[in-house]
Amino acid sequence: MPEQLEFFTIASPCRGVCQSDDRGFCRGCLRSRQERFDWGNMNDGQKRDVLRLCHQRYLRLLRAGKSAAPDSAGPEQPSLF
């Protein structure tokens, strides 16, 4: 099966919250500090891996009954999920 071509780069999941929780993850996009710093140098495969980790963190927060972001009415950004 031929590999599918990527025509679009993966947008940053930043939601403009930029506050760290007690575990060091951004309250807006759920990336770690290192993931946020390295985002611009990552290839699309690495970015997809980070987005997958963010999704897992989001689901973990939902199961724990916590909100993923302090203000759900933040800036309009592409969905992580």
Secondary structure as GFF3:
##gff-version 3
##sequence-region A 1 81
A	DSSP	alpha_helix	33	38	.	.	.	ID=ss1
A	DSSP	three_ten_helix	39	41	.	.	.	ID=ss2
A	DSSP	alpha_helix	44	64	.	.	.	ID=ss3
###
